[in-house]
Amino acid sequence: QMSGLLHFIGSGARFESISRGVLDFRDLYYYLSLVIAFLALTAYSLESLRWANEGNRARHWGWRNLTLLVVGNVLLANVWLASTTTWRVDLTAGKIYSISDITKRYLSELREPLLIRGYFSTNTHPLLAPLVPQMKDLIAEYQITGGGRVQTEFVDPTVNEDIEEEANTKYGILPVPMQVADRYQASLVNAYFNVVIQYGDQFEVLDFDDLIDIKVQPEGNPDVALRNPEYDITRSIKRVLYDYQLAGQLFDGIHEPLTLTVYLSAQERLPASLVQFKAELQQVVTQIQTTAAEKFTVEYIDPDRDDGSVAKDIKQKHGFLPINTGLFGQSPFYFHMVLANAEKTVNIPLPESLRGIAFEQTLEAAIKKFSPGLVQTVGAVAPSPQTSGDDSYEYLHKLLNNNLNVTTVDLTDGAVPTAIDVLLIIAPEKINAQALYAIDQFLMQGGTVVLATSPFSVTHGAENITANPHDSGMTDWLAHFGITLPAQLVMDNKNVPFPLPVERHIRGVPRRELRLVDYPYFIDIRGNGVNGESSITRGLDQIIMAWSSPLVIDREKNSARAAIPLLQSSNTSWSNGSFDIAPSDAVFSSHGEPGPHIVAASFAGVFDSYFADKAIPVKQEERLSLSNVVVKPESITETLVRSPESARLVLFASNEFLTDQTSQINGRSQGTRYQKPLELVVNAVEWSLQDQGLAAIRGRSHFARTLPPLERQQQQLLEYLNYTVAVVGILFVLFVQRTQHNKRLKRLVATLMVEDKPVAGNRSVTGDDAKQ
């Protein structure tokens, strides 16, 4: 309490928001109130010097009372203004300290009271204490913006056992032990720094790790700040809001009516297994229509009608071909399904098991793709968070799990699980034919594939870093879509230094320390290199791409879809196929013609299948391949040869830029955790799900807003310019002061100059006298 009081009345604390770029009326008035108070006291002090001991006491008391009233009122007004948080101007780029429009949008969707409760200990670490008022101010802004729909509370669990028990048992909130020291003793305190967001029976808990960012300073004292509290609170509000509204109600989040179109041949042309499956399908559809009311309709169309014009149309539009089993003279037939609304189309594959319950699960997974509120699932083809070693992706999994469900998928059986909404493939290695077929068909169904790959893999050793050839198994598949990754790495003069361990001898004693050396493989992309028009890179003003290959796009092959570069290196970059990438004190020499290189791009639109004219790859024990169909016991698999326009591919030309170790290396050079590449991938996933609201505020982290790197000459120029401006400013002030002094002197002389006018003893005042 004493620290909070001192923080409230201290002049230094009042300058914190101004130094961040926020002009808060409370802070401005604080300094104004001090000026008025001291001016009033000064006026009273000067006036009291004129008073005689036996003067007018009533007048003296009036002056005292007036001074006390003025000083008391202007100072106490600070207490009244303490609860006011709306009177301020955010001058920062992107207004990172103001409630964003996306937050206002989610708050406007509230129909029930939303509770935001802050658990903050009074007795806490000195570095955390200044952050508590900032959190309270931000939460108070949520209450003001949400009106009566948002309720806020601030409690200290350490002073109330009932509140602490509720925090421990209901929300799983536990105190964090912290060591503090003062001039009397060193002790251990159990401090709370948590926020609970509750809507109905749904709640989310934000803890210390979610809210705080720590930057290690060169002198060893850490700098602690709020990382991005609005993003964390708003994404929690979004999650509890939709979890509450859509719990058990599949169609509550559907705003546009959906139509299931079944392209189905006449029953006499269908195999017996599909005749039975058709009956079960109709039962499932009828049941869903009952619960969905007018939001779901079904339409059955025979492609062979109208002299085959429908068959030609669906081949051109969806890539649907007749299924030919080739068994017992069975004639070709159609059995394809499409779920669509006015804006989006999703191809629904036949379930592996031709049963009604399997189709129901497949159809529900497709319906969820039209509801942005539902928590959707990302299928990750990458090491799991539990994977040990330096190349794990725990940071990425954790960030994705904030808004999405992430599950590791196995594609070796040739199919992507129906519950997967986005396929995330990181550093694939020798993808087999079955897995490649699964990826291809997922894209043909209108899904999104987010891929990070490169012809190089980087090995991190204890003493060195080496590059090795890397075979993803997807080179021909990408080339089919007009995308080529040359076996080179991009190098750029605009880069982020690498923290290189070096050994120095001081008086014969070896000492190991880190030295930042120029490392062109860590490309520092900012400005025009970041596509500001794309939703994927929105809110990210700077990205470090590590060990990236150049990405070459064949515009002719991509004429049917939008191919948009997302990230590209500077005009001073070049590419190099050397395997020697170890950082050193030596200067890296450029090779070839310098110029920008694309290292990330997105593709959206119609894709033609890589397997359109190929047999379906299957396991040896299942190899019964005829035309474009595989017949398994109780199953029929079709090959889609063309995707709908909703298909999307996002490609990052690097294998290692998302690993935990790369994040740690980049963070080590900046003294904090660097998550911009991870946030970029999350943006790409949400772009594919058409749920891009949080992308605008995800990259507003406090310490992530790095200054652009400058050459030595530029640094010296700015330094000397700073000195010059300061000297010119001082000279200008002196010039103005001297000019005003001369003007005052001239006015004085003019006033005293009285020509030939007798003064005191008949003496005239001359010009010389006046000057004296």
Solvent accessible surface area in square Angstrom, and as a share of the most:
residue,aa,sasa,rsa
1,Q,168,0.74
2,M,126,0.56
3,S,65,0.42
4,G,42,0.40
5,L,95,0.47
6,L,100,0.50
7,H,55,0.25
8,F,60,0.25
9,I,93,0.47
10,G,24,0.23
11,S,59,0.38
12,G,56,0.54
13,A,24,0.18
14,R,25,0.09
15,F,109,0.45
16,E,62,0.28
17,S,14,0.09
18,I,41,0.21
19,S,81,0.52
20,R,65,0.24
21,G,22,0.21
22,V,0,0.00
23,L,65,0.32
24,D,8,0.04
25,F,83,0.35
26,R,35,0.13
27,D,13,0.07
28,L,82,0.41
29,Y,34,0.13
30,Y,18,0.07
31,Y,66,0.25
32,L,93,0.46
33,S,0,0.00
34,L,53,0.26
35,V,79,0.46
36,I,60,0.30
37,A,4,0.03
38,F,128,0.53
39,L,113,0.56
40,A,20,0.15
41,L,77,0.38
42,T,71,0.41
43,A,48,0.37
44,Y,50,0.19
45,S,57,0.37
46,L,108,0.54
47,E,18,0.08
48,S,38,0.24
49,L,141,0.70
50,R,184,0.67
51,W,41,0.15
52,A,68,0.53
53,N,138,0.71
54,E,146,0.66
55,G,29,0.28
56,N,92,0.47
57,R,148,0.54
58,A,80,0.62
59,R,110,0.40
60,H,18,0.08
61,W,150,0.52
62,G,37,0.36
63,W,73,0.25
64,R,81,0.30
65,N,74,0.38
66,L,103,0.51
67,T,10,0.06
68,L,123,0.61
69,L,111,0.55
70,V,50,0.29
71,V,22,0.12
72,G,26,0.25
73,N,94,0.48
74,V,23,0.13
75,L,69,0.35
76,L,122,0.61
77,A,26,0.20
78,N,12,0.06
79,V,93,0.53
80,W,176,0.62
81,L,6,0.03
82,A,42,0.33
83,S,95,0.61
84,T,29,0.17
85,T,7,0.04
86,T,73,0.42
87,W,134,0.47
88,R,62,0.23
89,V,82,0.47
90,D,9,0.05
91,L,114,0.57
92,T,24,0.14
93,A,74,0.58
94,G,68,0.65
95,K,116,0.49
96,I,24,0.12
97,Y,54,0.21
98,S,27,0.17
99,I,18,0.09
100,S,20,0.13
101,D,112,0.58
102,I,21,0.10
103,T,1,0.00
104,K,95,0.40
105,R,110,0.40
106,Y,1,0.00
107,L,2,0.01
108,S,57,0.37
109,E,48,0.21
110,L,2,0.01
111,R,175,0.64
112,E,78,0.35
113,P,75,0.47
114,L,0,0.00
115,L,27,0.13
116,I,0,0.00
117,R,33,0.12
118,G,0,0.00
119,Y,0,0.00
120,F,10,0.04
121,S,6,0.04
122,T,68,0.39
123,N,101,0.52
124,T,20,0.12
125,H,48,0.22
126,P,81,0.51
127,L,72,0.36
128,L,6,0.03
129,A,31,0.24
130,P,42,0.27
131,L,8,0.04
132,V,21,0.12
133,P,46,0.29
134,Q,49,0.22
135,M,0,0.00
136,K,77,0.33
137,D,45,0.23
138,L,23,0.11
139,I,0,0.00
140,A,25,0.19
141,E,20,0.09
142,Y,0,0.00
143,Q,73,0.32
144,I,89,0.45
145,T,47,0.27
146,G,1,0.01
147,G,41,0.39
148,G,76,0.73
149,R,92,0.34
150,V,3,0.02
151,Q,91,0.40
152,T,26,0.15
153,E,70,0.31
154,F,77,0.32
155,V,32,0.18
156,D,19,0.10
157,P,0,0.00
158,T,68,0.40
159,V,119,0.69
160,N,61,0.31
161,E,147,0.66
162,D,110,0.57
163,I,46,0.23
164,E,50,0.22
165,E,107,0.48
166,E,62,0.28
167,A,0,0.00
168,N,46,0.23
169,T,104,0.61
170,K,98,0.42
171,Y,15,0.06
172,G,55,0.53
173,I,3,0.01
174,L,118,0.59
175,P,40,0.25
176,V,59,0.34
177,P,82,0.52
178,M,23,0.10
179,Q,127,0.57
180,V,26,0.15
181,A,75,0.58
182,D,91,0.47
183,R,207,0.75
184,Y,169,0.64
185,Q,118,0.52
186,A,70,0.54
187,S,44,0.28
188,L,122,0.61
189,V,18,0.10
190,N,87,0.44
191,A,1,0.01
192,Y,2,0.01
193,F,5,0.02
194,N,11,0.05
195,V,0,0.00
196,V,0,0.00
197,I,0,0.00
198,Q,33,0.15
199,Y,1,0.00
200,G,37,0.36
201,D,106,0.55
202,Q,53,0.24
203,F,81,0.34
204,E,41,0.18
205,V,44,0.25
206,L,1,0.01
207,D,56,0.29
208,F,44,0.18
209,D,79,0.41
210,D,24,0.12
211,L,0,0.00
212,I,9,0.04
213,D,8,0.04
214,I,76,0.39
215,K,62,0.26
216,V,92,0.53
217,Q,50,0.22
218,P,131,0.83
219,E,123,0.55
220,G,49,0.47
221,N,98,0.50
222,P,56,0.35
223,D,56,0.29
224,V,23,0.13
225,A,12,0.09
226,L,18,0.09
227,R,33,0.12
228,N,11,0.05
229,P,22,0.14
230,E,9,0.04
231,Y,10,0.04
232,D,7,0.04
233,I,0,0.00
234,T,1,0.00
235,R,13,0.05
236,S,0,0.00
237,I,1,0.00
238,K,20,0.09
239,R,49,0.18
240,V,2,0.01
241,L,0,0.00
242,Y,32,0.12
243,D,45,0.24
244,Y,81,0.31
245,Q,61,0.27
246,L,12,0.06
247,A,65,0.50
248,G,81,0.78
249,Q,98,0.44
250,L,42,0.21
251,F,17,0.07
252,D,73,0.38
253,G,8,0.08
254,I,2,0.01
255,H,154,0.69
256,E,76,0.34
257,P,79,0.50
258,L,0,0.00
259,T,48,0.28
260,L,0,0.00
261,T,19,0.11
262,V,0,0.00
263,Y,23,0.09
264,L,13,0.06
265,S,2,0.02
266,A,36,0.28
267,Q,94,0.42
268,E,145,0.65
269,R,73,0.26
270,L,11,0.05
271,P,23,0.14
272,A,87,0.67
273,S,46,0.30
274,L,0,0.00
275,V,45,0.26
276,Q,102,0.45
277,F,0,0.00
278,K,36,0.15
279,A,50,0.39
280,E,40,0.18
281,L,1,0.00
282,Q,69,0.31
283,Q,127,0.56
284,V,13,0.08
285,V,2,0.01
286,T,82,0.47
287,Q,115,0.51
288,I,14,0.07
289,Q,59,0.26
290,T,108,0.63
291,T,109,0.63
292,A,4,0.03
293,A,74,0.58
294,E,154,0.69
295,K,72,0.30
296,F,2,0.01
297,T,65,0.38
298,V,37,0.21
299,E,83,0.37
300,Y,84,0.32
301,I,23,0.11
302,D,47,0.24
303,P,0,0.00
304,D,54,0.28
305,R,117,0.43
306,D,93,0.48
307,D,146,0.76
308,G,16,0.16
309,S,59,0.38
310,V,24,0.14
311,A,16,0.13
312,K,150,0.64
313,D,83,0.43
314,I,2,0.01
315,K,112,0.47
316,Q,126,0.56
317,K,125,0.53
318,H,8,0.03
319,G,0,0.00
320,F,3,0.01
321,L,46,0.23
322,P,51,0.32
323,I,1,0.00
324,N,53,0.27
325,T,6,0.03
326,G,42,0.40
327,L,56,0.28
328,F,204,0.85
329,G,78,0.75
330,Q,53,0.24
331,S,51,0.33
332,P,53,0.33
333,F,0,0.00
334,Y,16,0.06
335,F,1,0.00
336,H,3,0.02
337,M,2,0.01
338,V,7,0.04
339,L,0,0.00
340,A,25,0.19
341,N,34,0.18
342,A,92,0.71
343,E,148,0.66
344,K,29,0.12
345,T,32,0.18
346,V,6,0.03
347,N,3,0.01
348,I,4,0.02
349,P,34,0.21
350,L,16,0.08
351,P,7,0.04
352,E,114,0.51
353,S,51,0.33
354,L,3,0.01
355,R,89,0.33
356,G,10,0.09
357,I,119,0.60
358,A,21,0.17
359,F,0,0.00
360,E,52,0.23
361,Q,111,0.50
362,T,7,0.04
363,L,0,0.00
364,E,59,0.26
365,A,12,0.09
366,A,6,0.05
367,I,0,0.00
368,K,83,0.35
369,K,33,0.14
370,F,20,0.08
371,S,0,0.00
372,P,57,0.36
373,G,6,0.06
374,L,33,0.16
375,V,40,0.23
376,Q,8,0.04
377,T,24,0.14
378,V,0,0.00
379,G,0,0.00
380,A,2,0.02
381,V,31,0.18
382,A,16,0.12
383,P,50,0.32
384,S,35,0.23
385,P,41,0.26
386,Q,153,0.68
387,T,55,0.32
388,S,103,0.67
389,G,58,0.56
390,D,80,0.41
391,D,69,0.36
392,S,10,0.07
393,Y,7,0.03
394,E,92,0.41
395,Y,58,0.22
396,L,1,0.01
397,H,10,0.04
398,K,105,0.44
399,L,16,0.08
400,L,2,0.01
401,N,67,0.34
402,N,27,0.14
403,N,15,0.08
404,L,10,0.05
405,N,69,0.35
406,V,28,0.16
407,T,56,0.33
408,T,76,0.44
409,V,16,0.09
410,D,99,0.51
411,L,7,0.04
412,T,56,0.33
413,D,76,0.39
414,G,13,0.13
415,A,48,0.37
416,V,23,0.13
417,P,65,0.41
418,T,59,0.34
419,A,61,0.47
420,I,3,0.02
421,D,13,0.07
422,V,1,0.00
423,L,0,0.00
424,L,2,0.01
425,I,0,0.00
426,I,5,0.03
427,A,28,0.22
428,P,6,0.04
429,E,117,0.53
430,K,143,0.61
431,I,28,0.14
432,N,64,0.33
433,A,49,0.38
434,Q,28,0.12
435,A,6,0.04
436,L,15,0.08
437,Y,6,0.02
438,A,2,0.01
439,I,0,0.00
440,D,0,0.00
441,Q,13,0.06
442,F,7,0.03
443,L,0,0.00
444,M,0,0.00
445,Q,35,0.16
446,G,11,0.10
447,G,6,0.06
448,T,5,0.03
449,V,0,0.00
450,V,1,0.01
451,L,0,0.00
452,A,2,0.01
453,T,2,0.01
454,S,3,0.02
455,P,29,0.18
456,F,7,0.03
457,S,26,0.17
458,V,7,0.04
459,T,72,0.42
460,H,27,0.12
461,G,40,0.38
462,A,104,0.81
463,E,139,0.62
464,N,82,0.42
465,I,13,0.06
466,T,56,0.32
467,A,5,0.04
468,N,58,0.30
469,P,103,0.65
470,H,29,0.13
471,D,80,0.41
472,S,9,0.06
473,G,28,0.27
474,M,0,0.00
475,T,88,0.51
476,D,97,0.50
477,W,0,0.00
478,L,5,0.03
479,A,41,0.32
480,H,73,0.33
481,F,2,0.01
482,G,5,0.05
483,I,1,0.01
484,T,70,0.40
485,L,27,0.13
486,P,41,0.26
487,A,68,0.53
488,Q,65,0.29
489,L,0,0.00
490,V,0,0.00
491,M,3,0.01
492,D,1,0.00
493,N,82,0.42
494,K,111,0.47
495,N,10,0.05
496,V,13,0.07
497,P,54,0.34
498,F,14,0.06
499,P,4,0.02
500,L,29,0.15
501,P,54,0.34
502,V,23,0.13
503,E,102,0.46
504,R,101,0.37
505,H,118,0.53
506,I,71,0.36
507,R,237,0.87
508,G,62,0.60
509,V,98,0.56
510,P,79,0.50
511,R,133,0.48
512,R,135,0.49
513,E,50,0.22
514,L,92,0.46
515,R,98,0.36
516,L,98,0.49
517,V,10,0.06
518,D,82,0.42
519,Y,0,0.00
520,P,2,0.01
521,Y,2,0.01
522,F,1,0.00
523,I,0,0.00
524,D,11,0.06
525,I,3,0.02
526,R,57,0.21
527,G,58,0.56
528,N,152,0.78
529,G,12,0.11
530,V,15,0.09
531,N,33,0.17
532,G,65,0.63
533,E,163,0.73
534,S,14,0.09
535,S,18,0.12
536,I,0,0.00
537,T,2,0.01
538,R,100,0.36
539,G,39,0.38
540,L,5,0.02
541,D,79,0.41
542,Q,4,0.02
543,I,0,0.00
544,I,1,0.00
545,M,0,0.00
546,A,0,0.00
547,W,2,0.01
548,S,0,0.00
549,S,0,0.00
550,P,8,0.05
551,L,6,0.03
552,V,79,0.45
553,I,22,0.11
554,D,58,0.30
555,R,129,0.47
556,E,148,0.67
557,K,111,0.47
558,N,5,0.03
559,S,97,0.62
560,A,69,0.54
561,R,29,0.10
562,A,50,0.39
563,A,13,0.10
564,I,71,0.36
565,P,39,0.24
566,L,2,0.01
567,L,0,0.00
568,Q,62,0.28
569,S,5,0.04
570,S,26,0.17
571,N,111,0.57
572,T,57,0.33
573,S,0,0.00
574,W,4,0.02
575,S,24,0.16
576,N,26,0.13
577,G,35,0.34
578,S,40,0.26
579,F,101,0.42
580,D,104,0.54
581,I,0,0.00
582,A,35,0.27
583,P,14,0.09
584,S,44,0.28
585,D,91,0.47
586,A,70,0.54
587,V,143,0.82
588,F,45,0.19
589,S,73,0.47
590,S,69,0.45
591,H,95,0.42
592,G,70,0.67
593,E,155,0.70
594,P,80,0.50
595,G,17,0.16
596,P,69,0.44
597,H,38,0.17
598,I,35,0.18
599,V,0,0.00
600,A,0,0.00
601,A,0,0.00
602,S,3,0.02
603,F,0,0.00
604,A,26,0.20
605,G,10,0.09
606,V,34,0.19
607,F,0,0.00
608,D,65,0.34
609,S,2,0.02
610,Y,39,0.15
611,F,11,0.05
612,A,47,0.36
613,D,126,0.65
614,K,87,0.37
615,A,65,0.50
616,I,6,0.03
617,P,20,0.13
618,V,9,0.05
619,K,75,0.32
620,Q,138,0.61
621,E,138,0.62
622,E,65,0.29
623,R,131,0.48
624,L,85,0.42
625,S,36,0.23
626,L,76,0.38
627,S,75,0.49
628,N,20,0.10
629,V,1,0.01
630,V,1,0.00
631,V,34,0.19
632,K,39,0.17
633,P,125,0.78
634,E,108,0.48
635,S,6,0.04
636,I,9,0.05
637,T,43,0.25
638,E,13,0.06
639,T,3,0.02
640,L,7,0.03
641,V,19,0.11
642,R,58,0.21
643,S,0,0.00
644,P,6,0.04
645,E,134,0.60
646,S,21,0.13
647,A,0,0.00
648,R,39,0.14
649,L,0,0.00
650,V,0,0.00
651,L,0,0.00
652,F,1,0.00
653,A,0,0.00
654,S,0,0.00
655,N,2,0.01
656,E,14,0.06
657,F,3,0.01
658,L,2,0.01
659,T,1,0.01
660,D,11,0.06
661,Q,37,0.16
662,T,1,0.00
663,S,5,0.04
664,Q,87,0.38
665,I,10,0.05
666,N,3,0.02
667,G,6,0.06
668,R,121,0.44
669,S,26,0.17
670,Q,35,0.16
671,G,16,0.15
672,T,13,0.08
673,R,93,0.34
674,Y,3,0.01
675,Q,27,0.12
676,K,2,0.01
677,P,4,0.03
678,L,1,0.00
679,E,8,0.03
680,L,0,0.00
681,V,0,0.00
682,V,0,0.00
683,N,1,0.01
684,A,0,0.00
685,V,0,0.00
686,E,4,0.02
687,W,31,0.11
688,S,11,0.07
689,L,15,0.07
690,Q,87,0.39
691,D,19,0.10
692,Q,45,0.20
693,G,13,0.13
694,L,1,0.00
695,A,2,0.01
696,A,44,0.34
697,I,3,0.01
698,R,3,0.01
699,G,4,0.04
700,R,24,0.09
701,S,9,0.06
702,H,60,0.27
703,F,24,0.10
704,A,14,0.11
705,R,87,0.32
706,T,42,0.24
707,L,156,0.78
708,P,71,0.44
709,P,69,0.43
710,L,71,0.35
711,E,109,0.49
712,R,158,0.58
713,Q,147,0.66
714,Q,85,0.38
715,Q,78,0.35
716,Q,61,0.27
717,L,119,0.59
718,L,92,0.46
719,E,76,0.34
720,Y,127,0.48
721,L,94,0.47
722,N,97,0.50
723,Y,119,0.45
724,T,72,0.42
725,V,95,0.54
726,A,54,0.42
727,V,81,0.46
728,V,86,0.50
729,G,32,0.31
730,I,108,0.55
731,L,105,0.52
732,F,129,0.54
733,V,96,0.55
734,L,101,0.50
735,F,136,0.57
736,V,58,0.33
737,Q,101,0.45
738,R,145,0.53
739,T,43,0.25
740,Q,78,0.34
741,H,71,0.32
742,N,58,0.30
743,K,101,0.43
744,R,120,0.44
745,L,89,0.44
746,K,145,0.62
747,R,142,0.52
748,L,97,0.48
749,V,39,0.22
750,A,71,0.55
751,T,103,0.60
752,L,88,0.44
753,M,60,0.27
754,V,52,0.30
755,E,117,0.52
756,D,124,0.64
757,K,113,0.48
758,P,90,0.56
759,V,67,0.39
760,A,97,0.75
761,G,75,0.72
762,N,136,0.70
763,R,156,0.57
764,S,44,0.29
765,V,36,0.21
766,T,66,0.39
767,G,21,0.20
768,D,97,0.50
769,D,39,0.20
770,A,11,0.09
771,K,149,0.63
772,Q,179,0.80
